[in-house]
Amino acid sequence: MHWLLSGPLSTQKLTVKIADLPAHLQGQKLVQMSDFHYDGLRLSEDMLEQAIAVSNQANPDLVLLTGDYVTTSPEPIHKLALRLQHLQSRAGIYAILGNHDIRYKHSKAEITTAFNKIGVHVLWNEIAYPLGKELPLVGLADFYSPAFNPAPVMNQLDPTTPRIVLSHNPDTAEILQTWRVDLQLSGHTHGGQIVIPGIGPAAFYYRKIVRGIPKKVRRRIPCLRRDYSVVRHWEWAQGWHRIGNNQLYVNRGLGTYLPGRLFCPPEVTVFTLQSE
């Protein structure tokens, strides 16, 4: 993707307050990257190199990847893995899969194997403890997968234990209100890609306008026949949100679809943990 369509890389630095966070975990740094869409078109090698450099410069305790590494075929994951093996993290690198990573029957296995070879741990309805038992890391199956079922995973955790949850689609935050989620990290939306300053993602308003057109008219206009429903909650398309008692952060991603990004630059996020 040409830089004119994508825009320069943005680094977001945020402090996240977590109740009951043990003293020895205060100040821990987490880096999130999402939605690479590494297919030779949607993410430039230069942008990827910059993102890896930003992550390493942050000297993170943990690197978290929140899905959509490829777009269609999983084949590019092998080349992407060669790039991502340069990521540095004291407690490891953990990943979940997005909807594009399970597009074909063999996609999940091929991407997981490629990541395992470079030491990236792929979580699929699993709990890991890279920062210790006091702060579990939960990685959920993609929302569009039949395997998406957070209850058996979330119910394993003591409600008094703080936790971080990786879930590619931010719409899952609505479902996850049933459980304690001190920080949910998601992607999927690319931040909306085209954002109207002071108003929000253009996609939210486009969808409302399209749905206001009678179905008989829509059927006669090719570009309006399909309802492009990326998410239900476009108001959660990017940034930090409080969903009930839980916290959600939605990364704008690195990859870019046409027609490009406007007021919505690609993003690497650096979080610093603090006790609430």
Secondary structure, DSSP 8 states (H G I E B T S, - for coil): --HHHH---EEEEEEEEETT--GGGTT-EEEEE----TTTTSS-HHHHHHHHHHHHHT--SEEEEES---SS-STTHHHHHHHHTT---SS-EEEE--GGGGSSTTHHHHHHHHHHHTTEEE-SSEEE-TT-TTS-EEE---TTSTT--HHHHHTTS-TTS--EEE-SSTTHHHHGGGS--SEEEE-SSGGGSBEETTTEEHHHHHHHHHHTS-HHHHTTSGGGSS---S-S-GGGSSEEEEETTEEEEE---S---TT--BS---EEEEEEEEE-
